[in-house]
């Protein structure tokens, strides 16, 4: 860096520290000194606050669904990012990044179709009420007896996740979602259905190919349920809803990266700090899902983070192929995590939730040229399958006290 640039950065940092006393973390505060500030949750845009430009190359080779601020499922067309919301509270969750998945359950919104077997006195009334996407496509399933069922037989093996949206016409009903075959037995999710839509899912590991999947059924005679959006996908957790009709449908992976001059415009190779406010989706527990990764196309030089199953969140770095140093396990996962990692040759420090953690006084700085958001980047693996609320980059190694402050 030039002397003038370094001087201006230091001046900006000092000004930002003074302004943060009154501005706080939720205002500009410390973030006035950032050279990149992606406010996905609050602004719902890919534009960087600092440059007021979109530095991100975003692609997805299919449409995909998300939840808007009113709790309604919407569809984003090809190559359009999804800014997702909590379906109950309406909270803005940020940029949703997911791996590719396929809904193997055809006619996902048409339980009256002949592909679904109805037993006993089961009756399906199509298009009875408003569905979670705001259309009149929710089917009412009436069960005269507790032994009545509606199900699909599909041939799948391995870990699969089955999910549906369910509510009652009135009152509450104890109900079940189930997968069953004679070899593996029954995998069951029991829940209480009420007059509000909820998405219920279960994960089963199947060794027998032919399995009956029961979208939902009550535990007593005379039950009625509204059911919509049946989804069966290979994997150990559910992802965003993928509508189907007569054939299976695949949602492509989200790809978001900053490269080239867009990357060099904000990044300092000699020192810096990365701030991230991120969260997995409620059911994801993948190994090494990456909320962010700075890299050079290989795993030898990188600065990144990952949710490791449901018990750990890690900050790490590699330089020249040396083993990464990890932040390690933190309590209460899966949940949102606010974290930062600061680097300078011989001076690394990590922080999360106001706590200092990772430190190193020997490592050199990785040489990187790409920021991958929500996946590993140097390969197509390790998708975050979750939300990025905010990601900011500071071109200086912020002091430890500041790291605690911005992650609190």
PANUVEX-805323 format. One record per atom (N, C-alpha, C, CB): x, y, z. Coordinates in pm, whole numbers, plus 50000, padded with zeros to 5 digits. Glycine has a CB too. Example, Ala and Ser with C-alpha at 12.3 -4.5 7.8 and 13.67 -1.06 7.14 Angstrom:
% residues 2
513194943150780512304955050780513204967050780511314955350905512854977550708513674989450714512905000350787514084994050572
***
This chain:
% residues 408
500844988050000500005000050000500885012650000499055000050123500435023249936501185035749938501055042350074500685045249827502045051650100502015058650230500745066850244503255067750245500315073650135499115081950143497875073550169498935089850014497785061850101496615053150121496595048050263496625041450022497785043550313497825038650450497445049650548499225033150484497935061750523497605072950612496115075750612498355085550570495505075450492494065078250486493265067350553493625079850342493725054850541493015043850608493095045450760493605030250565494295048950810494445050850954493595062451003495915053250990493565073350923492725084750961491265080650964492925096450864490855073150861489475068550856489135059550972489205061350727490085050851009489845041751120489655049551249491005031851135490535059251274490405067251396489095074851399491575076951409488725080651284487435087651279486285078151305487255094451143486375066151246485305056451264485175052151409485535044451177486325050551477486275046551618485605057351702487705043751671485895070051671485265080851747483765081251718485915094451712483395079651589481985080551553481195068751609481835081151402481875057451631481155045651678480635047351819482035033451671481235056551895480755058752031479295062652031481585069452101478915070851935477515074851925476755066751820477415089651891477475062051716476805054851607476465040651640477645055051486477375033951716477115020051751477255010751632475745018651810477194997851660477374987751557476234987951458477494974051620475024990651502473884990151412473795002351322472614988751491474425013351359474565024551268475815022151185474635038051344476375032751125477615030851051478755027751147477955043250966478925035851251479915033151353481245028451300479385023151446481725017051353482985011351308482975008751158483274998551384481815006251103481735002150963482015013650866480374996350935482195025950916482605036950829483995034350771482595050250907484795026250838486165023550792486235011650698487075021350911485125004950672485134993250586485364997250441483814985450599486044988550366486194990750222485204982350143487624987550177484504973350211483404965550152482374963450261483914951750094481104965750230480044963950330478784959150259479774977250407478544946050266477404939750200476304937850304477804926050136475284946450298474204946450397472984939250337473834960950440473094926150326472074918350257470724918650329472524904150241470734917850461469464917250534468764930750539469704912350675469494941350564468854954450582468554961250449469744963450665469404959350349469224966250221468594957650113470544971250173468704944350125468134934950028468624937849887466604935450032469924939349876470544942149747471944936249748470574957349717472494933449630473884929149618474844940949622474084921249490474334953149613475204964949607475994966649735474384977349580477254969749719478144972949830477854987149878479624971449788477734988950010477435002350064478545012150034477205001650213479815007750036480945016950023481035022449881482245009850060481015013749782481155018049643479825021249578481855007349563478735017149643477395018349586477295011349450477005033149571478065000449436478064992749312477904977949345479374995149232477444970349247477374955949261478694949949216476184950049180479484945049310480774938849280480664923749264481774942149390479474918349290479274903849296478804898549161478264900149405479414887849117478884880249003477994869249060480044874248914476704870149031475734860449087475084852648974474644867749173475044839448988474364830948891473614819748963475374825048790472544815348901471804803248940471044798948815470814805749066471304787148767470774782848637469354777448645471674772348578468544782948733467134779248743466424789548827466964765048804465104788748831464344796548927464474790249065462844797648884464044797449167464114792249304463154800249391465574793049361462704794449500461734801149586462394807249709460664791349628461694817049765462104823449889460844828749956463144834849864460964833550079459834839150153459974854250158459764833150297458904861450120458984876150124458644881450264458024882350020458664894650278458454900750408457074898850465458734915150400456114894650382454764891650429454554876950457453764896350327455624868950450455524854750479455004846550363454644852650596454984852150242454464845350124455634839650043453614854950037455514827149999456534821049915456474827249776456344805649907457614832049730457744838149598458774830449516458124853149610458794832949385459764826549298460684836949238459054818549187461994834449247462994842949183463434836049054464224845549277463474843448945463824837548816465324834648809463404846848703465724828448699467114824748677468054836548700467304819348536469134834148776470204843948802469774855748887470744848948672468634854748953468184865349044468394860749188466684868849019469114868349271469374864349410468104864449493470404873449474468144857049603466994856049692467314862349827466564841249710466524872249865466644878349997465464873250079466654894149989465784863950167464794855650234464314861950365465364841850261463154857150415462564862250539462054850650624461424872050508461974853150753461354843550844459854843150813461604847350994459274831350785457874830850745456894834550856457544817250695457334834050981456454837251094456594851751136456754828051214457834856351157458054869851208458214880251099459264869951296458544875950977458804885350869460194891250874457804896250872461044886950969462404892250980463174889850851463154885951100463904899850807464774898450690466004890450730465174912450632466234879150662467314870050698468564871850614466844855850685468454879250503469624881550420469634873350293470854878850498470824872150235471014864950109470994849950135472324869150041470124842850065470014828350079470904821749974468544823550065471824813050020472704805549931472494790649957474204809549952472134783149852471874768849868472554760749758470364766149867472824748249789473314738749691472184734449599473934726549760472514727249494471494721949404470754710449471472134717249271469444710149454468604699249505467504696149403467984702949643466984683849410465894679449323464714674949408466354668149230463514679749375462294674849438461834662449362461174685749440461924651049428461574638249366460084635249375462354627049431459354643649447457924641649465457164649449358457484645949608456704642649254455944649449149454554653149201455824640649023453904662349131452574667349171452594672049317451494656449150453554680649345453774684849484452604692649542455014693249492451754698449457450614706349505449274700249462450714720649454449294687549420448074681249370447894667449433448114680049216447504667349561447354654649630446144646749581447234657149778445294653049503444174645749444444614637449323443084655349403445844639549274446324632149158446424617149190447694637549112446254609049085446234594449103447564588649149445834587848973448654596249141449934590949188449944589249340451084600149145449044596049410448904594449554447844583949584448544607949622448184574049665447224563649705446434568349826447944550349735445094567049819444224570549931443594557749983443124581049888443674555550112443104543450171441874546650253444144536250257441054536350275439874537850359438934548350308440274541050499438554557550396437584568050360438264581450328436584569850473439574581250303440314593550276439744600750153441804590550255439494613650167438974621750057439854634150043437464625650081440244637249919441024649349892440154659349817442324646049811440024671249874439294682149808440324691849752438314689449906440514692149619441584700449562441274715349571441834696649417442334723149579442244737849573441204743349670441904742349431441294738649794440304742249895440584755849959440264731550003441874759249972442194771650043443494777749997442254769150191443814789250057445024796450021446264788950071444994810650079447224787349981448474780450011449534790450058448974772649887450674785750105451744794850149452274804150041452874786950203451994801149913452434810249807451344820149767452874802349685450244820449843449174830049817448184825849710449754842949780448354813949653447414809049552446394799649614448164801949437445274797549545444224788849597444494774249554442814793649547445614768849603446044755449560446234745649675447324756549484445874749549797446014740449910444874730149909446004748250045445224717349918444234706649918443814703050060444794694149846442514700550077442004695650205441964680450200440604701550238442574673950299442544659450309441714655750431443994653450318440634648450407439714644550513439894629750543438234647550474440164626650670440364612950714439184608950802441714611350791438364599450758437224595150839437644587050959436274587150755438704579050944439194570451051440664573251076438984555651016441104570251196442514572251229443424563251146442754569651378442884552651093443674543351010443744547750864443084529351018443004558250824443044563050686444414569050655441934573550661444814567750528446124572750488446094578350346447184561650499447074587150317447404591050181448914589850171446884605750147449424583850061450864581750053451324580249909451264569350133452654580949890453324578449763454394567849785453944591449705454544558649692455654549149692456724554149597455184534849653457934556049648459054560549564460284552149596459354575549586461114550149496462324541949513463534550949533462534532649391463974551949656465154559849691465914552549802464764574349736467204554849810467994549549920468934560449971468804536949875469504557850087470384567550149469624577450234471184574950044470274588550268469634598850351468724607450264470704607550421467464608350302466494616550231465714624850332465544607850144465204636250287464374644650372463044647250302465084658050405461984644750376460614645850327459954657350402459804632350345459294666450330458684678050396457384681850328459644690050395456454687750405455194693050353454804705250436454074682250355453954713650379453324724450453451954719650499453204737450365451644721850627450424716450687449754726850775450734703850768448434727050774447644734750870446284727950884447494749750825445524732150983444164727051000443164736950942443864724351149441944732150919440844740950880440424749251000439654732850824440374742851118440074749751243440644741551358438524751751261440934748151468441414741251587442804735351569440454730251624443134725751656444434719051652444244704151637445254722251778445224697551578445164683151557446564677351572444574679851417446674666551648447924659151654448074651151525447984649951779449224652251461449394646051330450804640351317449114656151218450984632851208452294626651182452674628051035452284611951223453974629051015454594627550884455414614650894455494640150844455414606550787456044593450803456644588250672455034583350856457754580950685458334572950578458414558550628459754578350534457994548950543457944535050591458294525250479456554531750648459144515650515459294503550435459564491950530460454505050329459374479850482459434468050569460834465750625458984455750494461864469750552463244467350597463664477350703464194468150479463424490050677463894500550768462864504450873464264512750689461624499850857460574503650950460084517750925461064502351093459504523851028458894537051015459794547851074457514537351082459964558550999460564570851051459444581051059461764575950962459174586051179457964593951203458294607251267456994586251291457614617651223457684630751288456284634251337458244641951189456094634651468454794638351524454804653351554454474630151653453684660051527453604674351546452174678351574454144681951423451964690551617450634696051639450334705951528450524702851778449324702951449448894711951342447884721851398448294704051223447974734451354447004744551393446584752451269447584754051503445984763851290445434771351175446474779751103444314780251222447734779051145448814786151077449654776050999449684794051178450054779950880450904771150800452244768750870451134777050661452664756150871454004752750917454594742350823453984747451064455884743250803456564733150722457144722650816457684739450632456724710250795457164699050878458044690050794455944691150937459164685550849460054676950773460604665750860461204685050713460964654850795461654643950863462754638750773460664632650901463824634050834464944628250761465054613450795466274635550794465204605250692465314590850711466504585650631464014583650667467164575450683468224568550611467684555150567469514566950697467534553350437466834541850381467794532250315465774546350282467614519450344468394508950276467564501450174468964499150379466244501450193465344495050096464854505549998464134488150168464864502349869464584512449767463144517249768464914507049632462174508249785460774512149775460244516149913459924500549717459844528849925459394534150053458094541850032460464543150117457164540250126455914547850126456104560650206454744539450184455784572050144455904585050209454494590550233456754594950124454174592850360452854597450401452924612550428452354589650528452264620750344452394635350361451974640450498451594642350258450884635350553450444639050687449164631450716450244654450702449004627250841447734621050880447514623251028447734605850846446244625151069445934627651210445974614751291444554634251223445984616051422446084604551511444734600651571447064607551623443654606251518442314602951569441344602651452441854613051677440144596951476439114596651372438664610651336437914588151417438244612251212437584624551170438474636551154436554627851264439744634651123440664645951110440614652350972442064641551139440874665450969440984672850844442274680950846439754682050821443014680450737444244688150725444324694750587445474679150748444844706850583445234712850456446704709550434444974728650455447024703950317448374699350287448804705150153448464683750286450074709550146450564716050024452084714850019450134731050018452614714149899454074715349883454854703349930454554727149954454464691349886455214679349924456574679249856454424666549888457624676349932458974676449876459784664849934459674689949905460444657449845461364646849884462694649649816460804632549846463734651049895465044654349839466134645949904465344669349857467134642749829468264635349882469114644749965469094629049768469354641050090470104649650181469544648650321470094664050133470304653750417469944652250558469184664150615471174649950638468734673450530467954684850576467144690050458468854696050637466094697350489465244703050384465824716150335463794705150435465554719250208465954731950151464704739150101466984730050035464864750550038463724758449995462824750349902464194771349925461554753649904460544745949832460774746349681459154751249865460624734449617460784732949473459464727549418461984723449437458634735549353457334730749302457534720949185456464742749256456644710849180456674701349069455264699049017457314687949113455204694048893453944689048838454164674548795453444697948716454234671948664454304658048617455704652048620453764657248478456734660148647458094654848651458854661048767458824657548519459964654648804460804660248909461434673348861461904650048952461814681848955462394694848921463654696849005461374706348946464704701948939465964704849006466164719949019467134698548930466464724349139466874738149161468394738649154466354743649300468934747349071470384748549057470984755449180470734756348929472304754049195473004760249306473144775249285474374753849325473144782649396473444796949394474964798849392472804804249517475454807449305476884810249296477094825249304477494804449164477794829749409478034844049430479514846149462477134849649545480204853949378481634855949396482044870149358482434845849314483134874849419483774887249380485184883949334483794897649497485524887849211486814884349152487414896449081486654872549053488634894549028489264904548942489424918149008488464906148818489214928848930489384942348982488324945849086489324952348869487164939449081486164941649185486704937049320484854934249152487474926149320488074921249444489224930349489488574906849425490134933349397491294941449435490914955649475492294941849321489694960049437489274973649471489054975549620488014977049397488814964749694488554966249838489544958649924487164961749870490304949149869491074939849951492514944349967491034925849889493034942850089494414946050122495154932950150494504955650244496164929650071496864916950085497704916050211497734914549966498094927250269499024926850382498344925950519499904939050378497164931550531496434930950659494974934250635497054940650764494134929550725492714932450709491874925450815492244928350572490564927850808489604921750901488334918450824489294931151022487814906550847486554902150787485514901250898486704888450713484354907450875483214906550968482074899250897482744920751016481414890150969480294882850909479194880651012480764869350853477954883050969476764879851047476004869650964475874892851079476044856951007475574845950922474774836051004476764838950853473974828050935473214817651004472854806350910471954823451065472894793850961472424782650880470904782750874472924769250937470334776050774468894774150778468564765350897468364767850645467304765350939466944759251067467294744551076465474760951092467354737550963467574723250969468914718850911466484716250897469684728050854470924723750790471964720150895471454734650697472704709550871473754705250962474884698850883473194695351067475174704650768476184698850681477574700750739476104705050541478484692050700479864693550741480534704450658480624680250726481124713950727481954724250664481214732750561483124717850598479984736850593479284746350507479904760150523477784746750541480344766350413481154778550419480334791250399482244777950316480124799450502479474812450480480294821750393479204819050613481634821850409482484829950322483844823350308482634844450376484504825950194485834820550172486634830150083485754806450108487734835350135488724842550057489764832350013489364854350138490054831349883490954820849835491574824949702490194807449821492474816449652493104818949522492844807649424494594820949540491734800649444491394789549357491874776149407491944791949222492584776149521493064763849583492794764549733494584761449553493044753349800492884753049946494164757050018492444739249991495234760049943496524762950007496544776550075497624762349905495894786450012495844799950069494384804050081496644810049982493934806450203492524809750222492284815550361491644797350202491234823250372490704828250499489204825850493491054843650525488654818650589487244815350576486574811450705487084804350480485374806150689484564802050802483724790150761483674813550853483264782550860482324771850830481494768050952483054759650777480254763850924479434756851023479744742051006477894759951005480234735651111480554721451105479474713651181481974718551164478574707551106477424700751162476654710551250477854688051242476054705751359475224714651441475924718951568473914707851475477224715851582477884718451710479084727751701478324705651769479464732251582480684740151572480564750951465481874731251543481194762151493481424772551394482914775551397480564785451422483554775851282484994777751275485364790051194485664765451217486394797151240487134806751160488504800651136487234820951231489054802051016490334795350989491094802550879490114780650952492374799150868493184804150758494224793650721493864817650795494654793850599495794786050550496744795450479495334774550456498024792750492499004800450416500034790650361499684811650506500124789850227501084780950165500864766350197502454784750206499604762750226499294748850255499454744950400500134740150173499894754150486499994751050628498614748150685500674762550705498564739950788497284735950847496534747950901497504725750959495214748150885494434759350935494374759551088493034758950878494234771451142493964773051284492484776251299494864784351348491784768951384490334769851394489894777051520489724756251390488754783551508488104789551625487564778751717486984798851582487014768051659486504757051738485024758251772487284755951865484574749351857483154748451888482684760451970482864735551963481464765051940480824775252020479424770252055480784789051946478854774852165477604768852213476364773652138477434771752358475314765452150473984769552108473664767951962473774783252143474494761051886474244759451743473184748751720475534755851668472454749051606472574759151500471854772151537472004753751370472494783251507471944796651531472754806551451471964800251683472294819051447473074829651385474354831951464472254842651375475424835151393476704838151456477234851251400477724826551433477694859951489478374872151449479844870551483477754884851518480694871051380482104867651401482994876651317482364852951366484284876851353485274884551278486614877451287485384899051331487404878651182488784873651183489674884651129488934860551099490694888251207491634898751170492994892451144491724909651281493704897651043494964891551005496024902050973494764882450885497244898151002498444905650968499584895750990498604918951056500664896950918501734887250934502164886251081502934891050846502054874251136502404872151276501394877551375503714878251304500184880651328499194886851419497774883651371499404902251427497264871951410495904867751377495054867951504495894853551312493784871551485492854871151598491444868851546492924884251682490704860151612489304857851581488414861851697489064843251546487144864551666486184867951770484804863651724486204883251801483954860351821482554857351791481704861251910482354842351758480554866951882479574870251987480204878052102478944857452041481144886952069481784895252171482924888552245480774899452269483304876552204484374869152271485584867752180483874855252315486784870152234488004867652160488324852752163489174875952217488854847752052489144833452048490454831051973487984825651980490354825751852491494822551768492594833151773491044820851626493854828751791494984837951782496204830451732495264844551919497104837651665498344831751615499364842751596498104823951482500594840351638501634850651629502774846551537502184853551767502564836051455503644831251370503294830951222504044817551413502024829551186501644826951047501804839150959500214822051040502154836450832502174846850730500774848650674503184843250616500624858150582499304861550527499064853750398499174876850503497904847250381497594840350255497514850250139496274832650268497844845550021497684853449899496404849249831498914851649804495404858249824494074854649774493604864649669493054853849889492654860549586492154869549482490654867949455492904867149354489964860249539488544857649517487814856949650488334844649437486614862349655485704860549769484504852549721485264874349829484334840549776483174832349747482204833449863483574817449722480944836249832479924838249934479024826049943479094850849904479054819350056478134808350081478554794950025476844811750026479774793849973480284780849930481814781549925479694776749791482434770049902483874768949916484644776849810484284754549910484144776649687484744784949584485784777849500485364796849646486824772249563487844765149486487374751149447489134764149566486204747249494485464735649444483994738949465485884722149518483104730649408481674733449419481074727749547480934727849300481914722649636481424716349759481234726449871482404705449803480794721249986480704728850111479784740950101482074733450152478584738850048477604749650042477104753150181476424745649953476934766050203476484771050332475054766850362476584786250336474194766550261472774763150280472174771350393472624748250310472384784250384471884793150487471914807550440472684791650614471874816750536471744830950507472994838650545470534836650580473294848850468474334858550503473624871850525475444859650390473594876350649472934889150679473814900950641472584889950828475074900050677475994911150648477404905650640475884922350756478174910750546479604907650539480334920550506479904896550434481324923750591482094935950572483574932750576481734946550678484344940850506485794939150504486454952550537486284933750366487434952050629488204963850668489644961750621488144966250824490254971450554491604969650501492704971650604491824979150387492374970350732493354970850841493054959750940493344984650911494054955951016493884946251124493294953951242495264939051162491974952851263491314960351370491804955751506489784958851360491824964651605492234960951741491294950451803492284973351830491824943051898491024932551962489754938152023491834925552069489854949552087488654955452151487594958552047489034968252228488014962751929487054965551824486404952751775487714972751709487194942051764486624929051723485544924651821487724918251713485784926451948484774922952048483524931552031485334924652190483734944452006482624953751995481744950651876483124967851986482344948551758481514946851638480844933251634482354948751513481324923651712480684910351712479734908551830481754899451717479584918651913478704917652031477234918551990479044928652133
***
